[in-house]
């Protein structure tokens, strides 16, 4: 397979051209012939014009690449090495939503030929590739794994907004259904991944390795979030505590915050879902999730308390929330905990204005039924800086004074700023 791909006698397809699929497809297209497929035709048209809908890549990333962007599934019949990189979210009940993955498997299965490869990069629970996706591929293709085709799993490690750790510079885990498949898959990926390849012994091991990466980070953040809640009641500055504790050589430098996005706030539910299906009720993982999911409510309640302490009626208060993307300097608003924070404030009848230099107003309106303001006012009772965008880091206390009224409150969720020298502004940080 590798030699045929190298000679461009066969093609690679990437199914799903989001934050994971598009940079991967373009990286492969430097050396191989690639078919980039996405069901969203409007996004495909943007890519044909050299525009990344996710605003992660500039136009130069599309230049001199051997790639066909398409929304026509029939084009997949020309590919022999298929990579599935579709989203794997959870529903409103925190249950894994595998419909996009199943649909992608059905689509690939229809065009699967003898000798083809199918590699999944979507985050799943251990066993999903072989127990859930493989039967779909076999049913749709009429082929059987082994003599008919091969499968593998290579977990994505894309970090949106990170210009240093790009797809080629992150060590890649690969796995296959047998030794031959593993060797071929590793060779294909090693041709573009300069950071190296790790060959997992089984597909389930590779799946498990991915899902615990983000579960581990989730738990560490939940610990410091719980500390922040406790220390806030004690009147202790959590950031000062963490700074002091970090003087010990083996202290882990995690900081409190809102845990949203498609990875840390979602992946642990895939592991807990599988555990509960096996009859085990996970305690630690779900405990961490409860803490992190509760942070928007904690911050909203704390702000309302502070407004009341200043003699301000929350229902008459005007609050600016700065930032709605799930992390700094990206346009991704998926699973935004800031949106939940805004809704929590609205439950207290607070008049909330929302702004973000990176988020699309149309996407925010469609996803959350919230409106980004066109103009910042000058009479806010409080400002919540929820995301540490670079544009916000440059703002000083003079700016916050210029957009607020008397006795304002500034909540610095990501602890970007130094405390103001005077008492004109009431400053609070997580």
N, C-alpha and C positions, 0 to 999 in steps of 0.2 A: 504493500500500500504506500509506504513512505516514498519509495523510488518513483512510483507512478505519479504521485502528487508533486514530487520535486521536478519531474520532467514535464509537468502540466498535462499529462495524459489523463489525469483524473482531477476532480475539483473538490474543494472544501466548501461546505455550506455552514453558515451560522444562522440559526433560527432564533430571532429575538434580538433587536438592535438597540437596546437601551444602554444603560451605564456599563453593563458587562459585555454585551455582544458586540457593540460597535467598535470599541477600541481593540478588541480581540480580532475581529474580522479585518480591520485595517492593518493590524500587525501581521497577520497571516498573508495579507494581500501584497506584502513587500516581497514575498518569496514564492507564493503559490497563487493559483487561480481560484478566486473565492466568489461564492454566491451569498450575498447578504439578504436574508428574507425577514420581513416583518409584516404583520397583518394590517398595520396602520399605514395606509397608502399615502397620507399627507406627510407623515414622517419620512417615508421612503423618498418622496419627491424632494424634500429638503436635503437629504443626504446626496441625492443625485446632483444637487447644486453645490455640494461641498459644505453643507451646513449641518452641524451637530444639533439636533433638537434639544439635547440635554445640556448644551452650552459648556461642555467639558473640553472639546477639541476645537482648535481653530482650523481654518480652511486648508492650511498647509498639510494637515494630517491626511487629507484626501488625495493629495497630488501624487501622481505616478504610482498608483495602486491598481493591481489587476483584480478589480472587483465589480460585480454586477449587483446593483441594488434593485430589489424587486419585491412586489407585494403579490406576485403571481406564484402560487404554490407549485404549479407545474414545472417551474424552472428548477425545482429541487431534484427532478429526475436526472439532471445532468451532473449531480454531485454524488460522491462516493464516501466521503468522510464528513458526517453530519455532527455539528455541535449545537446542542440545545441550551439556550441561555435566556429562558423566559422567566418572568417574575414568579415567585412562590410566596404570596402574602398569606395573611390569616383573615378570617371573617370577623364580624362584629362580636362573635362569641369566643374569639381567640382560637378558633379551630383552623388548622391548615386548609387553605383553599388551593387544591391541586388542579383545578379546571384548566388553567393555562398550560400546565405541564402535560396533562392528558391530551389536550387538543393538539399540542405540538407533537406529541408522540403519534397520534393518529395521522397527522399530516405527513410526518417523516415516513411512517410505516407504509403509506400508500405508494411511495416512490422508492422504497428500499429494494435494492438488488443484491443478488448473491455476492458475497465478499465485501459488502459495505460495512462501515463502522458507524456507530452512534454513540456519542459521548455527551453526557449530561454535565452541565456546570451549575444548574439551578440548585439552590440550597434546599435540602430535603432531610427527612429523618432516615436513620440507617435502615436499609432494606427497601427503600422506595424504588430505586432504580430497577432492581431485580424482581421485586414482588409486585409492583404496580405498573411500571412503565414497560418492562419487557413483554408481558402478556399482550399489551396493546400493539407493540411493534410486530409480534409474531402473528397476531390475528389479522392486522391490516395488510401485512406483506405476504402472508402464507408461507413464510420461511421460519426455520428454527435456528435458535442461537447455536453457534459452533460451526456446523457445516454450512449454514445459510449466511450468517452475519455475526459481527462481534459488537460488544458494548463496553463502555467504560464510564468512569466518573472522575471528573477533575474539578474540584471545587474552586469557584471564583474567589479571588482575593482583591477585587477592585476596591480602591478607596477614593470615593468621589471627592473632587477638590484638591487631591494630592498630586502635585506636579512632579514630585520627586520619585515616589513609589508608583511608577507607571506599570502597565501590565507586563512588560518585558523584564522589569527589574524586581519582580516579586517571585520568590521561589514557588514552584508549581508542584502540587501533589497530583499524581496521576494513578489510575488503576484500570484494570481490565478484567474481563471474565475468565481469561486464561493467560498463560505465560506468553504466548505468541501475540495476543492482543495487547498485553501490557507493553511488550517490547516495541510494537509498532506505534502505539499511542505516545509512548515516552519519546520516541524518535521524532515524531511529528512536532510535538510541543517543544522539544529541546532545540529545534531549529529557530525558534523565535524568543525563547525565554533565556536571557543571558544570566539570570540569577541562579539557574540550576533546576533540576527535576528531582523530586522525591517519589520513588515508586512504592506505593502502599501495597501490602500483600493481598488485600481484597477490596472489592468495591465498598462493602459495608464499613471497613475501617476508614476509607477515604471520606465517606459520607459522615461518619461519626466525628472525624477530626474537624470537619468544617463546622458542624453544628455546635461543637463545644467551644470553638474559638470565641464566638460571640456570646455564648452563655457565660463563659468565664468573665468576659469584660462586663457583662450585664450585672453579674453578682458583685464584682468589685465596685462598680459605680453605685449599686444599691446600698452597699455598706456605707460609703461616704455620704450618700443622700440621707440615710438614717442618722448618721452622725450630725449632719447639718440640721436636721429637725430637732434633735436632742439639744445641741449646743445653742440653737436659736432660743429655746426655752430658758436656757441658763444665762443668756446674754453674753455668750462667748463667740468670738469671731472664728468661724470654722476655717477660713483660709489661714489665719495665724496659727491655728492648731496644726494644720497639715504642713505648714512651713516649718514649724518646730519639729514635728515628728519626722520629716524628711531628712533631718540631719543624721538619722541612723542609716547605715549603708544599705540595709536590706528592706527598708520601708518602700512599699509600692506607691508610686506617685499618681494615684487616681484622684479626680476632683468631682464634686457634685454637679448635677445639671439635669436637664431634660433629656430623656433617652427616647428618641424617635427614630425615624428612618426605616429602611427596609431590612436592616440586618440585626443590630443589637436588640431592638425592641420587638423583633418578630421571630428570629431563629430559635430562641429558647422554647417557644411554644411548639415547635416541631418535635423537639426532643421530649418534652413533657407529654405531648399527645401520644407518641409511640409508647412511652413508658406506661401510661395509663391503660392503653390497649392491651399491654402485657400484664396488667394487674398490679402495677406498682404505682403508688401515689407519691410523686416527687415532692419533697418538702422544701429543700433549700432553694431550688431553682424557682419555684413558684413564689416563694417568699420574697425573693429578690425582685421578681416581676411585679408583685403587688406594691412594693415600695416605689419602684420607678414609675409605675403607671399612676401612682397617687400624687406625684410631685406637682403636676399642674394645679390640682385642687389645693395642695398645701400653700403654694405661692399665691394663688388667688385669695385664699382666706387670710393669709398674712397681710396682703396689701389692704384688704377691706378693714382689717383690725387697725392698721396704721392710719387709714383715713379717718376712722371713727375717733381714734385717739387725738387726732388733730381737730376734732369737732366738725369734720366734713361728712355730710350725708352721702353715702356711696351711690345712692340713686340719682344724686345731683352732680356726681363727680365725673370728670372727663379724663380718660387715661389713654396715653399713647403706648402701644406695644410695638417695639422695633424688632423686626425679624420674624419670619414664619417658616423659612426653610428648615429642614431637619438638622442641618449643620452649617458651619460657616462657609461663605464664599462659593456656594453651589446654588443651583436653581431647583433642586429636588425638594418637593413639599410632601412627599409620601410619608404617611404616618407621623405628621407633625404634631408634637406635643404642645407647640405654641398655639395651635388651633384649639386644642382642648383647654389651654389656659384662658384664651379669649372667651370661649363659651362659659367657662366657670365664672369669669368676671361678669359676663352678661346675666348669669343666674342671679347675681346680686344687684341687677339693674344698673350696673355701671355702663356709662357711655364710652365705648372703646373705639379708638382709631387704630388702624393697623397699617404698617408700612414695611417694605422690604425692597432693597435695590436689586435683588437677584430674582425674586419670584415673579412669575407671570400672573398679572391680574386676572386673566381669563381662567387660568388653571386653578387659582385660589377660589374664584367664584364657583367654578364647576365642581371642585373637589369638596369644598367646605362651606359653600354658600356664604362666604365672607368677602368683604370689599376692601381693597387696598385704597387708602386715601390718596388723592392727587396732590394735596397740599398740606403741609404740616402747620398746625395752628400755633398760637402763642399763649394759650391759656389753659394748659393741662395741669390738673391737680397732681398727677403722677406720671412717670415714664418708666416702662418696664423694658430694659434692654435684654432681649431674650436670646439673641444669637450674636456671636462675636464675629460679625463680618468685619473685614479690614476697614471698610468705610466708617464703621462705628468706632473703631479703635482710635481714630484720629480726633474724635470729638472730645472737647474739654468741658469743664464746668460752666464756662461762659455760654456755650451753646445750650446746655440744659436750662440755664437761667433764662435764656431768651425765648424758650418755648413753654415756660411754665408760669403759673401765677404765684401768689404768696404761699409760703410754707410748703413748697413742693416735696414730693417723694421721688427718689430715683432708686429703682430696684435693678441691681446689676447681677443678673442670673449667672453669668459666666465669670464674674469677678474680674472684669477687664480694667477697671479704673482704680486709682488710688483714692482714698477717702478725701473728701473736700476739706480744705483748711478751715473753713468757717462753718457755722451751724445754720446757714441760710437754707441749705438743702439737707433734708433727711435722707441719708444714704443707707441702703440695705443690700447685702449681697449674700448669696447662697453659700 
